[in-house]
Amino acid sequence: MSVAVELCDVTKTYPTPNAVTALDRVTLQLGTGETVAVTGPSGSGKSTALNVLGTLERPTSGVVRIAGASTSSLSDGELSGLRAWHIGFVFQQFFLLDHLSVLDNVAQGLLYRGLGSRDRRAAAEAALARVGLAERLSHRPQELSGGERQRVAIARALVGRPTLLLADEPTGNLDSVTGAGIVALLAGLADERTTIVVITHDAEVAAAMDRHVRLRDGRIVDDTGAA
């Protein structure tokens, strides 16, 4: 299995009056097509791990590699381009645009790819079919259930077939039955190209993933996929 994403001795420190180390010398390799749950108590570093993996924050020290390329020397603009081509995000709040149709919400995920409108909409339609929403293309987000809106958000993250999909507490705003459906969908979406990482505090969500990485005080204390 090839390595999709890699953290090498990564530390992230926030320079508050009393400096807080959110990640402490973390080394982690995630293989292409793996499904991974990152768990741990509040304050363990889960959200910081997501931000660093997704290149939303730069580490204080250490190296982040996405698809084999180090991000250390990239400018902010180059990092934005890397995210557009290689990383998809799913959040519990959905972040859909109410004035756009479901189809156009997903097509927006390709705006920075330089594709024409027709190609973006065709890819969006295929992504929505993949998550079971082929019959909802013209609906607006407010016309959908919570579970359907989360499926739209997943389709938007997947439309560009990214190297890495990061999901941050994706069932946090859903009831247990709907949440279970979203977890099953995420667990089944990993293919030969996309690595799925779910940041969660929910043991049932974690159990649906193939690999479990547990953080405490900014360090990895357990990793079922470690060599």
N, C-alpha and C positions, 0 to 999 in steps of 0.2 A: 504493500500500500504506500503510495507516495504521500509526502507531507504537504498539506494544504496551507497550514498556518503554524507559525512557530514563535514562541516567546523564549528568549535566551537570557537568563539571569536578569529578568526585568524587575526594577524597583520603581514605584511611583510614590513620591512624597509630596504632600501638600504643605506649602510654607505658611501655615497659620502661626499665630504667636507661639503655640506649642506644636511644632511640626508633627504632622500625622503621616505615618508610612502606611499607605493603603495596600500596596503590594510590596512584598519583601523577597527579592531575589527569586522570582518565579521562573521556572523553566518548564515549558509545556510544548509538546508536539501533537498536532491534531491531523489525523490522516484524511485523505480525500474520501468523501462519502461516509464518514463516521457520524453517528448521532451521539451527542455528548451533553450531559447535564452537569452544570456547575452549581454546587449547593454550598450552604454554610449559613451560620447564624447572621443576624443583622450586624453590620459592621465588619464582616469577614473579608470584604474586598470584592464581592461578586460584581457590583455595578462598575467598579473601577476596572475589573478584568474585562467586562464587556466593552467599556469605552476604549481601553488600550487595544484589545483584539480588533475592534472596529475602526481603529485609527482616529477616533474622535478626540482622544487625548494622547499626547506624546509621553513616553516613559521618562522618568528622571534619569535612569540609566538602564543599560541593557539594550537588546536588539529585538525588534519585531519584524518577522518576515511573512509576507503574504504571497502565496503562489511562487515562493522561492526568492522573492525580491525584498531586500531590506528597505524599510521605510525611513530609516534614520536621516538620510540626506535629502528626502523629498520636501519640497516647499508645500505650503498649505494648499496651493492650487493643484499641485501634483497629487497630494493626498486625496483631494476631492475627486480627481479623476480616477484614482485607484478605487475609491469607494464606489463610484458609479459603475465600474466595470467588474469589480470582484466581490462586493459585500452588499448583502441585503439585510435590512433591519425590520423586526416586528416588535411592537411595543403593546402593552396592555391597553393603552388609551386609543388605539386604532389610528388616530391622526389622518382621517379621511376628510376630503373637501366636500362639504354638503352641497355645493352648487354644481358639482360635476357628477356625471353618471358613474356607475361602477366601472364601466369600461374605460372611461377617461381617467378615473383615479388610478387605475392600474397602468395605463399607458404613460402616465406622468413619471413612473419609475424608470422610463427610458429617455427622458428629456435630454440628459447629458451624454447620450450615446451618439448624437448626431444623426439619428434616423428620421426619415420623413413620417408624417402623421399616419399615412396608410400602413406603413410597416410597424409603427408603434401599436396601433390599434389591433392589427392582426396578431402580434405577439401577446398583447393583453388578452385578447379573446381566447387564445390557446392556454394562457396561464389560468384564467378563470375556469375554463373547462377542467383543468387539472385539479382544481380544488372543489369541483362540484357545483359551480355557479354559472354554468353555461346559459341558464334560463333567466339570469338576473342582470344581463349586460346593461340594459337601459334604466335600471332602477337607480334611485339616489340613495346614499347611505342611510338617511333617516327612514327609509322605507324597509330597511332590513332588520333582522334580529341581531342581537349582540354576537352570536356565533357566526352569522353570515358576514357581518362587518369584519370580524377577525379573519375570516377566510379571504375577504377582499385584501386586507392588509398583507396576508401571507402571499397572495398572488402578486401583489405589487412588489414584494421583496424578491420573489422568484422569477419575475418576468424576464430579467436579463440573464438568467441562469448563472448566478454568482458562484464564485469559489466557496464563499462562506455565507451562511445565513445565521444571524444572531437574533434570538428571541428573548426579550426581557419580560419575565413574568407574564407570558402571553395568555394565561387563563385567569389573571387576577381580577378582571371585571366580569367574569362569566359564572353562571351557576355550575354546579358540579357535573351535571350530565352534559351540558354544552361544552364545558371545559375538557371533559374526557374525549369528546369528539375532535377537538382541536389538537389535543396531545397525540391522538392516534394519527391524525393527518400529518403532523410534523414528523412523527417517528417514521412514517412511511414515505416521506418525500426525499430522503437522502438517495442520491443516485451516484453514478460514477464520477460526477463532477462536483456536487454540492455537499459541503460539510455543514451539519446542523448543530448549533450550540444553543442550548436553552439555559438561561439563568433563572433559577427558581429556588424557593424555600419549601416547595410542596413535594413530599416524598413520593406521591403517586405520579406526579409529572416526571420526576427523576427516574422512576422505575421503568418508564416507557422508553428511555434512551438506552443505547447499548453500552455506553461508558459513563462512569460517574467520577467527577473531580470535586473533591470537597476542600473548601478553604476555611481557614481559621486564622485570625490576626494577620491577614495578608499573605499567608503561606499555604502551599498545598500540603494537606495533612493526610490525604488519601486519594489514590488515583487507580481505578480498576484497570486502566489501560496502560499503566506504566510497565516498562520492560523489566 
